[in-house]
Amino acid sequence: METNFEKKYHSLEKNHWWFVSRREMVLSLMRKIKKDSLILDVGCSGGELLYDLEKSGFVNLSGTDISQDAITLAKKRKSISNFFVGDAQNLKINKKFDVIIASDVLEHLSDENKAITSWKNHLKPQGKIICFVPAFKFLWSNHDILNKHFKRYTLQNLSHLFISNGFFLEKSSFWNFFLFFPTLLLRLFFKNPKFSKNQLNLPNPVLNWFLIKILSFENKILKTKNFPFGVSVFVVARNSY
């Protein structure tokens, strides 16, 4: 991720509808996880997800990110001390976790299988990975370039990646279904070099609130249903060993 883009990312992740809604979805997926479980957020950025987990009662929380700036920011609030700089493809932590969360991390990594193997080696037997990634190559835009993405995924290839590495899928679905077509139009518009620019901006408060409400409704549906397409795709994968 480019330095200027990373700074903007950190400034938006607390209140931007996308990040707020995705954190809510992760919390929903963890509603049956015991509060004393050992949890690692890989690519934790400024720690917003872990602080939301803390507010929800989880007590054994750790975060790692390759960016020193991200870890410095995450440590500022003091209540969670287990933040450290680390490479998601080669974790070096002397413990195993009940849950590993990787929200929009895998697409940044040059060797996805190496990353999955590293995560698996740091997971307890029957432990779980919650993994979100951007969906569909045809949604590729300048946003992916600024984020230094290597790829976008389908439900099939993300599922196969985990199954082939010894995981059982407890849930897999697309996410951000209701905003898929507006996003598609936006991405097609910005593929024109004349209009290509950074798409990560905080909308006005009313629109931001409205988008959060839309995705909050979607998150509730995803407790029992799956969607056939969306802007993102995710899996909840259990270590089968």
N, C-alpha and C positions, 0 to 999 in steps of 0.2 A: 504494500500500500504506500502510495506517495506521501511524503511528510506532510505537506499542506492538506492533503485529503484526510490523513489520519487525524490531524488536529480538528478539522471540521466534524469528522465522525464522532470524536469524543465529546464535542460540544453539543451534539444532537441526540446521543443515544439515550439520555435520561427521559426526554419528553417526546421525541419523534414517534409518530403513530406506528411506523414499521417496527421499531425496537420495542416499544411498549407492548404491542400486540403479540410479537413473537415471544417475549418473556412470559406473557400471560399463558401462551400456548404451552411453553415448556413447563410452567408450574402446573398446568392442567394434566400434562402427561406424568407428572410426579406426584399426583394426589394420593396414590396408594403406597408411595415409598416411605419407609420409616424415617422419622425425624432425626434419628441418631446415625443414619447411614453416612458413610464416608463418600463425599461428593467432590469431583474434580471438574472444573470448567476449563476446557482446553480452548485457548484463544479468548480469554476472559475479557480482553479490552480493559475498559475502566472499572470493571467489576459490578456493573449495574445488576446483572442477573443474580450474582451471588448475594448481593444486598437484598434483593427481593426474596430470595430463598431464605435468608436469615430472618426477614420480617415474617415469613410463613412458618417459622419454627425450626428450620433445619440448623443444626449446630456444628457439624463437622465439615466445614467448607474450605476448599482450596481452589486457587486459580493460577493458571500459567498463561503467558503470552510471550511471543518472540520480541515484542517491543518494550524496551526499557521505559519509554514514556508512558505506555499504557499501565505498566506495573506501578510506576511512581504515582500515577493518578489513582489507581485502585487502592493503594496503601494509605491515602490521605485521610480516609474516614476512620481508620484505626480499629474498628470493631472486629474485622477479620484480618488476621495477621499472616495467613498462609498464602501469600502471593509471591510468585517468583518467575523470573525470566526463563524461558525454555522453548525448545524446538518441538513443535507438535509431531514431527516425524521421528523424533528420537527422544522421548521423555526419559528423564533421569531422576526418578523419584523413588525413594526407598519405602514404598507402601503400595498396597493394592486397594482399589476403590469399589464401592458398591454400585456407583453410578458415575459415568463419564459423560459430560455434555459437550458437544461440539457444534456450536451454532454458526453456520457460515464460515467454516474453517477449512474443510476438506478441499474445496475448490481452489484454495490458495496454495496447495501443496503439490510439488512436482511428482511425488511418488506416493500415491494414495494407498497402495498396498503396504508400503513400509509404515505409513501412519497407522493404519488399522491394526497391523501387527504390534506396533508399539503400544497402542491403546489396550489391545487385548492382553498384553503382558502385564499391564497395570490394573487389570480388572479381576475381581474375585470370581471364583466359580459361580455361575448363575447371575453374575453382575450384568448391568445393562449399560448400553450406550444409546444416548439420544442424539441423533445427528440430523441437522438441517443443512440443506445446500440449495443453491439457485437452480431453477428448472429450465429445461429446453434450450437447445443451442440457438434456435431462431429468435430467442429473446436477448441474444448477445448484443451489447451496446457499448458506448463509451464508458458507461458506469462500470462494466466488467474490466475494461482496460485500466481505468484509474485504480480499481481495487486489486489489480494484478492477479486476476483469476486465470486459471489454466483451462477450466471447462465449466459447462453447466450440465446438469444431470437429468435423466429420465427416472421414473419410478423403477423401471426394469433394471437399468444398469446400477443404480444405487443399491437396490435390493440384492442383486447378484454379487456385488462387491462384498457385502457383509456375509451372505450365505456361504460364499466360496472361502471366506476366512473363518468359518466355524461358528457362525452365529445363527440363532433362531429368531425370526422376525415376529415380534409380538404385535406390532402395528406398523403400517406403512401407508402413506397417503400424500397427496399434494396438499399444499397450504396456500392461503391467499387466493382462493377460488373466486370470490365475488369481485375482486379487483383485477382479475386476469385480463379481461378485454380492454379496460382502460390502460393497463400497463402495456399491453401489446401495442396499442395505438401510439402510446408515448414512445416506446422503444423504436418503432418503425419511423416515427417522426424524427427522432434524434439520430437515426442512422445517416440522415442527410448531413454531410460535412458542414453545410451552411448553418445547421442548427445544433451541431454536436456540442454538448457541454455537460458539466457536472449535474446529475439529476438528484443529488442528495441535498435537499433543502427542507427546512421546516415550513410547512404551509401556515396560513393564518390560523389562529386558535380555534375558530369555529370549524373549519375544514379538518383540522388535525383531530379535534374531538369527534367529529362525524366518522372519520376513517377508523378511529379506534373502536367506536361503537359497532361499525360494520364487522370488523375482524373479531371483536369480542363475541358477537353473535355466531360467527363462523366457528370460533374456538369451542363454543358450547356444542354445536352440531358434531364436531370432530370427536367428542367424547364417545359417541356411539356409531358414527358413520365415517366414510371416507369420501374424498372428492376425486373425480376423474382427471382433473387437470388443475393447475395453479401456477403461481409465480415461483413458488418454492416446493421442494419435496423433502419429506423427512421419513426416518425410520426410528422405531424403538427396537433395538436388537439385543437379545440376551445371549450371553456367553454360554455356549452349550457344553463346555468342559468344566 
